[in-house]
Amino acid sequence: MPELNWQKSSFSGGPDQNCLYMATAPDGTIHLRESDTPHTILATAPQGLAALLRHVKDRTAKRRFQGA
């Protein structure tokens, strides 16, 4: 596998300094890893990540609307 150019998420940091890193492989696959477990890498197609983010946003919006 070619070396990936990891970029830290703009939402990373906080009191525990936990960071999420993302990189795109030459084939378009998106790779994700956390700073505390850098050797564990999740790989997904852009469509899969987009679907996950939509799901999380929808659930967050529903909770806010319901007051939970």
C-alpha positions as CSV (number, residue, x, y, z in Angstrom):
1,M,0.0,0.0,0.0
2,P,1.4,3.5,-0.8
3,E,2.1,5.8,2.0
4,L,-0.9,7.9,2.9
5,N,-0.9,11.6,3.6
6,W,-2.8,11.8,6.9
7,Q,-4.6,15.0,7.9
8,K,-5.9,15.8,11.3
9,S,-9.6,16.6,11.6
10,S,-10.5,20.2,12.4
11,F,-12.7,18.8,15.2
12,S,-9.9,17.0,16.9
13,G,-8.4,18.0,20.2
14,G,-10.2,18.7,23.5
15,P,-9.1,18.0,27.0
16,D,-8.0,14.4,26.2
17,Q,-6.2,15.4,23.0
18,N,-8.0,12.7,21.0
19,C,-7.5,13.2,17.3
20,L,-9.1,11.7,14.2
21,Y,-7.0,11.5,11.1
22,M,-8.2,11.0,7.5
23,A,-6.3,10.1,4.3
24,T,-7.4,9.3,0.8
25,A,-5.7,6.5,-1.1
26,P,-4.9,6.7,-4.8
27,D,-7.9,4.5,-5.6
28,G,-10.2,6.9,-3.8
29,T,-10.7,4.9,-0.6
30,I,-10.9,7.0,2.5
31,H,-8.9,5.8,5.5
32,L,-9.6,6.8,9.1
33,R,-7.6,6.3,12.3
34,E,-7.6,7.7,15.9
35,S,-4.5,9.1,17.6
36,D,-4.7,6.6,20.5
37,T,-4.8,3.6,18.1
38,P,-2.9,4.6,15.0
39,H,-2.4,1.1,13.7
40,T,-6.1,0.4,13.6
41,I,-7.4,1.9,10.3
42,L,-10.9,1.9,8.9
43,A,-11.1,2.0,5.1
44,T,-14.3,2.9,3.3
45,A,-15.6,4.2,0.0
46,P,-16.6,7.9,0.0
47,Q,-20.3,6.9,-0.4
48,G,-20.1,4.7,2.7
49,L,-18.6,7.6,4.8
50,A,-21.2,10.0,3.4
51,A,-24.0,7.6,4.4
52,L,-22.6,7.3,7.9
53,L,-22.3,11.0,8.4
54,R,-25.9,11.6,7.1
55,H,-27.1,9.0,9.6
56,V,-25.3,10.6,12.5
57,K,-26.5,14.0,11.6
58,D,-30.1,12.8,11.2
59,R,-30.0,11.1,14.6
60,T,-28.4,14.2,16.3
61,A,-31.1,16.5,14.7
62,K,-33.9,14.2,15.9
63,R,-32.5,14.1,19.5
64,R,-32.3,17.9,19.5
65,F,-35.9,18.2,18.2
66,Q,-37.2,15.7,20.8
67,G,-35.3,17.4,23.6
68,A,-33.3,14.2,24.5
